[in-house]
């Protein structure tokens, strides 16, 4: 359990450092992540739409 907390804090610290040192690249990464999630949700919706037609 303690290792999990330490890893979480390290990931958060890295994310904050990355946003501070390279804000444009961090914004691009977040934008890409949301585009991927949106695309996946759309594909999943299409799957269920075709499944129940």
N, CA, C and O atoms as CSV, one atom per row, in Angstrom:
chain,resi,resn,atom,element,x,y,z
A,1,UNK,N,N,0.831,-1.198,0.000
A,1,UNK,CA,C,0.000,0.000,0.000
A,1,UNK,C,C,0.867,1.250,0.000
A,1,UNK,O,O,0.552,2.234,-0.669
A,2,UNK,N,N,1.948,1.209,0.744
A,2,UNK,CA,C,2.820,2.377,0.823
A,2,UNK,C,C,3.511,2.634,-0.510
A,2,UNK,O,O,3.708,3.784,-0.904
A,3,UNK,N,N,3.880,1.557,-1.205
A,3,UNK,CA,C,4.532,1.695,-2.504
A,3,UNK,C,C,3.583,2.351,-3.499
A,3,UNK,O,O,4.006,3.163,-4.321
A,4,UNK,N,N,2.320,2.006,-3.428
A,4,UNK,CA,C,1.319,2.574,-4.318
A,4,UNK,C,C,1.217,4.092,-4.114
A,4,UNK,O,O,1.132,4.845,-5.085
A,5,UNK,N,N,1.224,4.534,-2.865
A,5,UNK,CA,C,1.156,5.959,-2.564
A,5,UNK,C,C,2.387,6.692,-3.082
A,5,UNK,O,O,2.277,7.774,-3.659
A,6,UNK,N,N,3.551,6.103,-2.876
A,6,UNK,CA,C,4.797,6.726,-3.329
A,6,UNK,C,C,4.782,6.859,-4.846
A,6,UNK,O,O,5.154,7.906,-5.376
A,7,UNK,N,N,4.360,5.814,-5.550
A,7,UNK,CA,C,4.294,5.875,-7.008
A,7,UNK,C,C,3.288,6.920,-7.478
A,7,UNK,O,O,3.537,7.626,-8.455
A,8,UNK,N,N,2.162,7.022,-6.794
A,8,UNK,CA,C,1.160,8.023,-7.135
A,8,UNK,C,C,1.731,9.425,-6.975
A,8,UNK,O,O,1.547,10.275,-7.846
A,9,UNK,N,N,2.419,9.669,-5.873
A,9,UNK,CA,C,3.026,10.985,-5.644
A,9,UNK,C,C,4.100,11.289,-6.685
A,9,UNK,O,O,4.233,12.434,-7.119
A,10,UNK,N,N,4.856,10.289,-7.085
A,10,UNK,CA,C,5.873,10.495,-8.117
A,10,UNK,C,C,5.233,10.841,-9.463
A,10,UNK,O,O,5.720,11.715,-10.181
A,11,UNK,N,N,4.160,10.163,-9.796
A,11,UNK,CA,C,3.463,10.446,-11.057
A,11,UNK,C,C,2.884,11.859,-11.036
A,11,UNK,O,O,2.984,12.586,-12.025
A,12,UNK,N,N,2.288,12.245,-9.927
A,12,UNK,CA,C,1.730,13.593,-9.807
A,12,UNK,C,C,2.832,14.639,-9.884
A,12,UNK,O,O,2.679,15.659,-10.555
A,13,UNK,N,N,3.941,14.391,-9.199
A,13,UNK,CA,C,5.062,15.331,-9.238
A,13,UNK,C,C,5.617,15.465,-10.651
A,13,UNK,O,O,5.948,16.567,-11.088
A,14,UNK,N,N,5.719,14.352,-11.363
A,14,UNK,CA,C,6.208,14.397,-12.734
A,14,UNK,C,C,5.248,15.177,-13.626
A,14,UNK,O,O,5.685,15.967,-14.462
A,15,UNK,N,N,3.941,14.963,-13.455
A,15,UNK,CA,C,2.954,15.674,-14.264
A,15,UNK,C,C,3.023,17.181,-14.017
A,15,UNK,O,O,2.960,17.970,-14.959
A,16,UNK,N,N,3.149,17.574,-12.764
A,16,UNK,CA,C,3.251,19.002,-12.438
A,16,UNK,C,C,4.534,19.585,-13.022
A,16,UNK,O,O,4.516,20.676,-13.592
A,17,UNK,N,N,5.635,18.874,-12.884
A,17,UNK,CA,C,6.903,19.334,-13.449
A,17,UNK,C,C,6.807,19.460,-14.964
A,17,UNK,O,O,7.293,20.436,-15.535
A,18,UNK,N,N,6.184,18.482,-15.620
A,18,UNK,CA,C,6.047,18.500,-17.076
A,18,UNK,C,C,5.189,19.682,-17.522
A,18,UNK,O,O,5.518,20.356,-18.498
A,19,UNK,N,N,4.090,19.934,-16.809
A,19,UNK,CA,C,3.228,21.066,-17.155
A,19,UNK,C,C,3.944,22.395,-16.942
A,19,UNK,O,O,3.731,23.346,-17.695
A,20,UNK,N,N,4.778,22.461,-15.935
A,20,UNK,CA,C,5.499,23.694,-15.640
A,20,UNK,C,C,6.630,23.925,-16.632
A,20,UNK,O,O,6.838,25.052,-17.081
A,21,UNK,N,N,7.360,22.877,-16.979
A,21,UNK,CA,C,8.535,23.044,-17.837
A,21,UNK,C,C,8.181,23.070,-19.323
A,21,UNK,O,O,8.871,23.726,-20.103
A,22,UNK,N,N,7.126,22.372,-19.726
A,22,UNK,CA,C,6.724,22.318,-21.146
A,22,UNK,C,C,5.200,22.395,-21.252
A,22,UNK,O,O,4.548,21.387,-21.528
A,23,UNK,N,N,4.641,23.555,-21.040
A,23,UNK,CA,C,3.174,23.652,-21.028
A,23,UNK,C,C,2.518,23.361,-22.382
A,23,UNK,O,O,1.436,22.774,-22.420
A,24,UNK,N,N,3.145,23.757,-23.489
A,24,UNK,CA,C,2.540,23.515,-24.801
A,24,UNK,C,C,2.472,22.017,-25.100
A,24,UNK,O,O,1.455,21.522,-25.583
A,25,UNK,N,N,3.560,21.302,-24.811
A,25,UNK,CA,C,3.569,19.859,-25.049
A,25,UNK,C,C,2.598,19.142,-24.117
A,25,UNK,O,O,1.957,18.170,-24.516
A,26,UNK,N,N,2.486,19.618,-22.873
A,26,UNK,CA,C,1.553,19.005,-21.930
A,26,UNK,C,C,0.113,19.202,-22.407
A,26,UNK,O,O,-0.708,18.290,-22.308
A,27,UNK,N,N,-0.187,20.384,-22.921
A,27,UNK,CA,C,-1.535,20.645,-23.422
A,27,UNK,C,C,-1.838,19.761,-24.627
A,27,UNK,O,O,-2.949,19.247,-24.758
A,28,UNK,N,N,-0.858,19.583,-25.504
A,28,UNK,CA,C,-1.036,18.720,-26.664
A,28,UNK,C,C,-1.275,17.277,-26.236
A,28,UNK,O,O,-2.105,16.585,-26.825
A,29,UNK,N,N,-0.555,16.820,-25.217
A,29,UNK,CA,C,-0.723,15.450,-24.723
A,29,UNK,C,C,-2.117,15.252,-24.138
A,29,UNK,O,O,-2.758,14.234,-24.399
A,30,UNK,N,N,-2.589,16.208,-23.355
A,30,UNK,CA,C,-3.924,16.099,-22.756
A,30,UNK,C,C,-4.994,16.137,-23.843
A,30,UNK,O,O,-5.967,15.385,-23.791
A,31,UNK,N,N,-4.810,17.015,-24.822
A,31,UNK,CA,C,-5.759,17.106,-25.932
A,31,UNK,C,C,-5.824,15.783,-26.694
A,31,UNK,O,O,-6.909,15.322,-27.048
A,32,UNK,N,N,-4.684,15.182,-26.943
A,32,UNK,CA,C,-4.642,13.893,-27.627
A,32,UNK,C,C,-5.313,12.796,-26.818
A,32,UNK,O,O,-5.998,11.934,-27.368
A,33,UNK,N,N,-5.109,12.838,-25.508
A,33,UNK,CA,C,-5.731,11.841,-24.644
A,33,UNK,C,C,-7.260,11.963,-24.699
A,33,UNK,O,O,-7.955,10.952,-24.801
A,34,UNK,N,N,-7.781,13.178,-24.633
A,34,UNK,CA,C,-9.223,13.369,-24.693
A,34,UNK,C,C,-9.777,13.003,-26.066
A,34,UNK,O,O,-10.882,12.469,-26.165
A,35,UNK,N,N,-9.025,13.284,-27.120
A,35,UNK,CA,C,-9.461,12.880,-28.457
A,35,UNK,C,C,-9.543,11.361,-28.562
A,35,UNK,O,O,-10.467,10.828,-29.177
A,36,UNK,N,N,-8.591,10.673,-27.972
A,36,UNK,CA,C,-8.611,9.214,-27.976
A,36,UNK,C,C,-9.780,8.654,-27.199
A,36,UNK,O,O,-10.425,7.703,-27.642
A,37,UNK,N,N,-10.058,9.230,-26.052
A,37,UNK,CA,C,-11.197,8.780,-25.245
A,37,UNK,C,C,-12.505,9.032,-25.988
A,37,UNK,O,O,-13.395,8.182,-25.998
A,38,UNK,N,N,-12.616,10.196,-26.604
A,38,UNK,CA,C,-13.823,10.536,-27.357
A,38,UNK,C,C,-14.014,9.592,-28.534
A,38,UNK,O,O,-15.127,9.136,-28.795
A,39,UNK,N,N,-12.946,9.301,-29.235
A,39,UNK,CA,C,-13.019,8.380,-30.367
A,39,UNK,C,C,-13.430,6.981,-29.911
A,39,UNK,O,O,-14.259,6.333,-30.550
A,40,UNK,N,N,-12.855,6.528,-28.822
A,40,UNK,CA,C,-13.206,5.213,-28.284
A,40,UNK,C,C,-14.654,5.144,-27.855
A,40,UNK,O,O,-15.322,4.137,-28.087
A,41,UNK,N,N,-15.149,6.200,-27.232
A,41,UNK,CA,C,-16.557,6.225,-26.813
A,41,UNK,C,C,-17.475,6.202,-28.030
A,41,UNK,O,O,-18.514,5.542,-28.014
A,42,UNK,N,N,-17.097,6.915,-29.074
A,42,UNK,CA,C,-17.895,6.912,-30.302
A,42,UNK,C,C,-17.934,5.536,-30.946
A,42,UNK,O,O,-18.980,5.094,-31.422
A,43,UNK,N,N,-16.796,4.863,-30.958
A,43,UNK,CA,C,-16.747,3.513,-31.532
A,43,UNK,C,C,-17.568,2.535,-30.698
A,43,UNK,O,O,-18.242,1.662,-31.246
A,44,UNK,N,N,-17.514,2.677,-29.391
A,44,UNK,CA,C,-18.297,1.817,-28.511
A,44,UNK,C,C,-19.794,2.055,-28.714
A,44,UNK,O,O,-20.579,1.106,-28.734
A,45,UNK,N,N,-20.185,3.313,-28.864
A,45,UNK,CA,C,-21.592,3.637,-29.114
A,45,UNK,C,C,-22.050,3.045,-30.444
A,45,UNK,O,O,-23.161,2.527,-30.550
A,46,UNK,N,N,-21.186,3.125,-31.459
A,46,UNK,CA,C,-21.529,2.557,-32.766
A,46,UNK,C,C,-21.686,1.040,-32.667
A,46,UNK,O,O,-22.584,0.461,-33.278
A,47,UNK,N,N,-20.809,0.405,-31.896
A,47,UNK,CA,C,-20.899,-1.049,-31.714
A,47,UNK,C,C,-22.250,-1.433,-31.125
A,47,UNK,O,O,-22.917,-2.328,-31.645
A,48,UNK,N,N,-22.663,-0.766,-30.042
A,48,UNK,CA,C,-23.919,-1.125,-29.414
A,48,UNK,C,C,-25.109,-0.741,-30.278
A,48,UNK,O,O,-26.142,-1.410,-30.250
A,49,UNK,N,N,-24.968,0.324,-31.039
A,49,UNK,CA,C,-26.039,0.713,-31.964
A,49,UNK,C,C,-26.239,-0.379,-33.018
A,49,UNK,O,O,-27.371,-0.760,-33.315
A,50,UNK,N,N,-25.143,-0.874,-33.576
A,50,UNK,CA,C,-25.240,-1.937,-34.590
A,50,UNK,C,C,-25.674,-3.261,-33.976
A,50,UNK,O,O,-26.335,-4.068,-34.630
A,51,UNK,N,N,-25.303,-3.481,-32.728
A,51,UNK,CA,C,-25.636,-4.726,-32.048
A,51,UNK,C,C,-27.128,-4.859,-31.825
A,51,UNK,O,O,-27.675,-5.954,-31.950
A,52,UNK,N,N,-27.794,-3.767,-31.497
A,52,UNK,CA,C,-29.207,-3.819,-31.152
A,52,UNK,C,C,-30.111,-3.427,-32.311
A,52,UNK,O,O,-31.315,-3.276,-32.105
A,53,UNK,N,N,-29.592,-3.257,-33.505
A,53,UNK,CA,C,-30.444,-2.953,-34.679
A,53,UNK,C,C,-30.813,-4.193,-35.411
A,53,UNK,O,O,-31.521,-4.129,-36.416
